[in-house]
Amino acid sequence: MSEYERSRTMPALPELVFDQVSDLDRLDRWLPQDLHAQVEDPPAVTVHEDRTGHDVRALFEVRPEQLRAEWGTRDQGSYAGWLQVAGIGSGASEVTVHLSFFDEDHAPPREAVHASLDRSLERLAEEVRMRGEQAG
């Protein structure tokens, strides 16, 4: 099994950050750019991966009371992940994303996953910033 984790601080209340994460219509705005989620009957989604051209049946569940989202493949159980938002005071949040690949032979290189996670967290921070500006 290969596991990866990255965190980022965001200057926004945790509820605002989680609101962006849990909006299924906005997943593509912060997911890695080569992944595209099509919401079916939540929590069911289909994820298209540009790199392979494959569609994968997945689940995306949110736990608002925990400010947590969890996801994974539906059929083969080869991949899972979670994202946790935590308030760190002064109106800021820390967002941690964790990925687990259960098949070592299909796990991407560590550097590629870290770069993708960092970029996703950057995209999420930008979405949260823009949403905050629109609300203010």
Beta strands, then each sheet from edge to edge (+ up, - down):
strand 1: 2-10
strand 2: 35-39
strand 3: 44-49
strand 4: 54-63
strand 5: 68-73
strand 6: 79-89
strand 7: 92-101
sheet 1: 1+ 7- 6+ 5- 4+ 3- 2+
end
